[in-house]
Amino acid sequence: MEQKLGQLKTILAEIADLSGAAALLGWDQQTYMPPGGAEARGNQLGTLQRLAHERQTSPELGKLLEDLKPLTATLDPDSDEARLVKVGARDYEKATRVPSEWVVEFAQVTTMAQQAWMDARSKSDFSIFLPHLEKIVGLAHRYVSFFPQADHPYDILLDNFEPRMKTADVKVIFDALRPKQVELIKAIAQQPQVDDAFLHQDFDDKKQWDFGVGVITKFGYDWNCGRQDKAAHPFTTGFSNRDVRITTRVAPNFLNSMLFGTMHECGHALYGLGSPDALERTTLDGGASLAVHESQSRMWENLVGRSLPFWEHFYPRLQETFPSQLSNVPLDKFYKGINKVQPSLIRVEADEATYNLHIMLRLEIEIALMEGKLAVKNLPEVWNAKMQEYLGVTPPNDARGVLQDIHWSGGIIGYFSTYALGNLVSAQLWEKINEDIPNLSAQIREGKFDTLLGWLREKIHRHGRKFEPQELVQKVTGSKIDAAPYLRYLSQKFGQIYGL
């Protein structure tokens, strides 16, 4: 068995290396690549991803996995070796259904689409992006056709980001969540609104950047194994547990964008940096799912970064950084301002109480696209109508509406629900963390995050992809993904802020 395991790990390491090289090209595309390089970059990515896919679907790999199944059945089912074969077999089964030609075309189409999206967004003109997105939706339909018929075609796409999760499962969770969040938002709307005008001033880009760097350094982001750059839409990408990079964007007249975007991406990066060496270059490195990943980013952004204890430590430093803007703004007013609840246009800047409604809107749109009930050309009209229905606001243009997110340009359809699921998981974990670390608030108030990070390393990060998301959440919290802790968190926090 040891020999076959060694052979398996050799092949998986080659696949990981090819995928890492492709990811590096993707990172460069969104940070430093000149626009003219898009076509060549698409060809390069197509070649790398074809090679990775051919290795991932090779008969040699399939035979090794098949030979190892009975051997690993004698091991602890939670051991690295047993899980390596289990997860590897599932990845192999999925990969072998997808032709290499589709993989190459997908890489080429999405590379060109991302450049078109950036151009369309800068000009607020959906028509520039339209033909590219039509190709991507067509590719998504073709991808679904490679698999046995599911209960819903969207299940096939969702499974790529949230293993074993079904569209019906997400709908049940969201249907239970939506009315309670709407009820909370309506109750808040009856109260006097908090003032956040002080957040909408001129804030020097460099000072914002340096302050954000200081915060995530305290969180535990290792600059020997990472870096931060600017991107049109913030993202995190990793090539190993020794190289996980983040990006952010800076708004010169709104403090929240860079501040909380940086914390969010750092949360993703800390998860990647916490992957153990033993799982590196195997099919087990990375995160359990995108919901679990988002639980990490949303936790550091919101449960830590928007908390009062956090700002009791950091606010004096922020006032020193921006004395003319904030010296006369007391801590309580600042805390309430950064947590202001108000329906808004931009998802990544939405408050915690309304954020999930942005996700539910996107989920409905993606499902309609996959059901063939919505044509891509009608997206701006439908987007604006749903924004009015869900949030009572209508985007003034495409850039602040249908073009605001980068995901579709990268062919990422099936992802959005994981943001809301991640919110739920973050609150479940937070309740357990506070049971295990009863003085957590005091530690955060002192600017100490090592105990929190250590807990996450032990309970979440070190497992990589060994456990499926529901399985991992159950192991750590005692229950599967549950909306109740998140609703308790929202009610307590905003009840205090708005006097409910």
FENJO-V304401 format. One record per run of one state. SS is the DSSP state (a for helix, b for strand, c for the rest). FROM is the first residue (numbers start at 1). LEN is the number of residues. If there is no record, write none. Layout:
ss=SS from=FROM len=LEN
ss=SS from=FROM len=LEN
This chain:
ss=c from=1 len=1
ss=a from=2 len=30
ss=c from=32 len=3
ss=a from=35 len=22
ss=c from=57 len=2
ss=a from=59 len=14
ss=c from=73 len=7
ss=a from=80 len=16
ss=c from=96 len=4
ss=a from=100 len=24
ss=c from=124 len=2
ss=a from=126 len=20
ss=c from=146 len=7
ss=a from=153 len=6
ss=c from=159 len=8
ss=a from=167 len=23
ss=c from=190 len=7
ss=a from=197 len=3
ss=c from=200 len=5
ss=a from=205 len=15
ss=c from=220 len=3
ss=a from=223 len=3
ss=c from=226 len=2
ss=b from=228 len=3
ss=c from=231 len=5
ss=b from=236 len=5
ss=c from=241 len=2
ss=b from=243 len=6
ss=c from=249 len=7
ss=a from=256 len=18
ss=c from=274 len=3
ss=a from=277 len=3
ss=c from=280 len=10
ss=a from=290 len=15
ss=c from=305 len=3
ss=a from=308 len=14
ss=c from=322 len=1
ss=a from=323 len=4
ss=c from=327 len=4
ss=a from=331 len=8
ss=c from=339 len=8
ss=a from=347 len=3
ss=c from=350 len=2
ss=a from=352 len=20
ss=c from=372 len=4
ss=a from=376 len=16
ss=c from=392 len=15
ss=a from=407 len=4
ss=c from=411 len=6
ss=a from=417 len=20
ss=c from=437 len=3
ss=a from=440 len=6
ss=c from=446 len=4
ss=a from=450 len=10
ss=c from=460 len=1
ss=a from=461 len=3
ss=c from=464 len=5
ss=a from=469 len=9
ss=c from=478 len=6
ss=a from=484 len=15
ss=c from=499 len=2
